[in-house]
Amino acid sequence: MTFVNEFPEFLNIPFPLEYPAISPFYSNIDITKSGSISYYETTDEHALHRAASVVRSAFTDASDFSAKSLFVVTWNRVGKWKGDKSDDRSNEFNTFQVAIISSGEVSYVEFLYPQNGIQWVQAEAGESGLPDIRARAGFVASDERYTLLKGSGSDRVRHLTETS
């Protein structure tokens, strides 16, 4: 995932990627003018209990799952990369989060999108003139299996707040 595109010739490529990835919003993000990316890891019992409960309710084969660690990354009010128009201000920002919930042996991922958290779905074209793809959300495993969330790669990706 590109947080700040320092290489204009780089393009956001469609899934499946050639490498493993966990991507709550795969697009060219620019935080030079606005937004932030923060992360933390916790072993707080209350947070671990809540995360394990989410996993157990979502996966029938995880009824005995017990979380030992929780790693959370938050993209708060991030803008899209604007190519040559990088001085332009935008009033569209995205906010989303990923939580990696691990027992030490097995890990699960939760993507979180607040109401109205996705306001843009595609960055601007770079120097090559080729347009960026519409954002994708999903996973690519090391064995090349992949899963995309509903709406990925289309304008419907902005509805992740309702569909995921």
C-alpha positions as CSV (number, residue, x, y, z in Angstrom):
1,M,0.0,0.0,0.0
2,T,1.4,3.4,-0.9
3,F,0.9,6.0,1.8
4,V,2.6,8.9,0.0
5,N,3.4,8.5,-3.6
6,E,6.9,9.8,-4.1
7,F,7.3,8.1,-7.4
8,P,4.9,9.5,-10.0
9,E,5.5,6.5,-12.3
10,F,4.1,4.1,-9.7
11,L,0.6,3.0,-10.4
12,N,-1.8,1.3,-8.1
13,I,-2.2,-2.2,-9.7
14,P,-5.3,-4.4,-9.4
15,F,-5.6,-7.5,-7.2
16,P,-4.3,-10.1,-7.0
17,L,-1.0,-8.5,-6.2
18,E,2.3,-10.4,-6.6
19,Y,2.9,-10.3,-2.9
20,P,0.9,-11.0,0.3
21,A,-1.2,-8.0,1.5
22,I,-3.8,-7.0,4.0
23,S,-5.5,-3.9,2.5
24,P,-8.5,-2.1,4.0
25,F,-8.3,0.5,1.2
26,Y,-5.7,-0.1,-1.6
27,S,-5.2,3.2,-3.4
28,N,-2.6,6.0,-3.6
29,I,-3.0,7.9,-0.4
30,D,-1.3,11.3,0.3
31,I,-0.9,12.5,3.8
32,T,1.4,15.5,3.0
33,K,-1.4,18.0,3.2
34,S,-3.9,16.3,5.5
35,G,-4.6,13.2,7.5
36,S,-2.6,10.8,9.6
37,I,-1.7,7.2,9.9
38,S,-1.2,5.8,13.4
39,Y,-0.8,2.3,14.9
40,Y,-0.6,0.6,18.2
41,E,-0.3,-2.9,19.6
42,T,-2.1,-3.9,22.8
43,T,-2.5,-6.8,25.1
44,D,-5.2,-5.0,27.1
45,E,-7.6,-7.7,28.4
46,H,-10.7,-5.7,27.6
47,A,-9.6,-5.0,24.0
48,L,-8.5,-8.6,23.5
49,H,-11.8,-10.0,24.9
50,R,-13.8,-7.7,22.5
51,A,-11.6,-8.7,19.5
52,A,-11.9,-12.4,20.3
53,S,-15.6,-12.1,20.6
54,V,-15.8,-10.5,17.1
55,V,-13.8,-13.4,15.7
56,R,-15.9,-16.1,17.4
57,S,-19.1,-14.5,16.2
58,A,-17.9,-14.2,12.6
59,F,-16.3,-17.6,12.2
60,T,-18.0,-20.8,13.3
61,D,-14.7,-22.7,13.4
62,A,-13.2,-20.2,15.8
63,S,-15.5,-21.0,18.8
64,D,-12.4,-21.5,21.1
65,F,-10.4,-18.6,19.8
66,S,-8.6,-16.6,22.4
67,A,-6.7,-13.4,21.4
68,K,-3.2,-12.8,22.8
69,S,-2.4,-9.6,20.8
70,L,-4.2,-6.9,18.9
71,F,-2.5,-4.6,16.3
72,V,-4.5,-1.7,15.0
73,V,-3.7,0.8,12.2
74,T,-5.9,3.8,11.6
75,W,-5.9,6.0,8.5
76,N,-7.6,9.2,9.7
77,R,-8.9,11.8,7.2
78,V,-6.4,10.8,4.5
79,G,-6.5,12.5,1.1
80,K,-6.0,11.0,-2.4
81,W,-2.7,11.5,-4.3
82,K,-3.3,14.2,-6.9
83,G,-0.3,13.9,-9.2
84,D,0.7,17.2,-10.7
85,K,-2.1,18.9,-8.7
86,S,-0.6,18.1,-5.4
87,D,-1.0,21.7,-4.2
88,D,-4.8,21.4,-4.7
89,R,-6.8,21.2,-1.5
90,S,-9.6,18.6,-1.4
91,N,-12.6,18.4,0.8
92,E,-12.8,14.6,0.4
93,F,-11.1,12.4,3.0
94,N,-11.1,8.8,3.9
95,T,-11.0,7.2,7.4
96,F,-10.6,3.5,8.0
97,Q,-9.0,1.0,10.2
98,V,-7.5,-2.5,10.3
99,A,-7.2,-4.7,13.3
100,I,-5.1,-7.8,13.3
101,I,-6.2,-10.1,16.0
102,S,-3.8,-13.0,16.9
103,S,-3.7,-16.0,19.2
104,G,0.0,-16.4,18.5
105,E,-0.8,-19.3,16.2
106,V,-3.8,-18.1,14.2
107,S,-4.6,-14.5,13.1
108,Y,-7.8,-12.8,11.9
109,V,-8.2,-9.4,10.4
110,E,-11.1,-6.9,10.9
111,F,-11.6,-3.9,8.6
112,L,-13.5,-1.0,10.1
113,Y,-15.1,1.9,8.2
114,P,-17.0,4.7,10.0
115,Q,-20.2,6.1,8.6
116,N,-19.3,8.4,5.7
117,G,-15.6,7.3,6.1
118,I,-15.0,6.7,2.4
119,Q,-15.4,9.9,0.4
120,W,-13.1,9.2,-2.5
121,V,-12.4,6.0,-4.5
122,Q,-9.6,6.9,-7.0
123,A,-6.4,8.9,-7.0
124,E,-5.4,11.1,-9.9
125,A,-3.3,10.1,-12.9
126,G,0.5,10.4,-12.6
127,E,3.1,11.6,-15.1
128,S,2.5,8.5,-17.2
129,G,-1.0,9.8,-17.9
130,L,-2.5,6.4,-16.9
131,P,-5.3,6.7,-14.4
132,D,-5.2,5.1,-11.0
133,I,-7.5,2.1,-10.5
134,R,-10.5,2.4,-8.2
135,A,-9.6,1.3,-4.7
136,R,-9.8,-2.3,-3.5
137,A,-10.2,-3.8,-0.1
138,G,-9.2,-7.3,0.6
139,F,-6.4,-9.9,1.3
140,V,-3.7,-11.6,-0.7
141,A,-2.2,-14.7,0.8
142,S,1.3,-15.9,0.4
143,D,0.0,-18.9,-1.6
144,E,-1.7,-16.4,-4.0
145,R,-5.2,-16.9,-2.8
146,Y,-7.1,-13.6,-2.5
147,T,-10.4,-12.2,-1.4
148,L,-11.8,-8.9,-2.4
149,L,-14.6,-7.1,-0.4
150,K,-17.8,-6.4,-2.2
151,G,-17.6,-3.2,-4.3
152,S,-13.8,-3.4,-4.7
153,G,-12.5,-1.9,-7.9
154,S,-15.7,0.0,-8.6
155,D,-17.4,3.1,-7.4
156,R,-19.3,0.9,-5.0
157,V,-16.2,0.6,-2.9
158,R,-17.3,3.9,-1.2
159,H,-20.1,1.8,0.4
160,L,-17.7,-0.3,2.5
161,T,-19.2,1.4,5.5
162,E,-22.5,-0.4,4.8
163,T,-21.4,-3.6,3.1
164,S,-18.5,-4.9,5.1
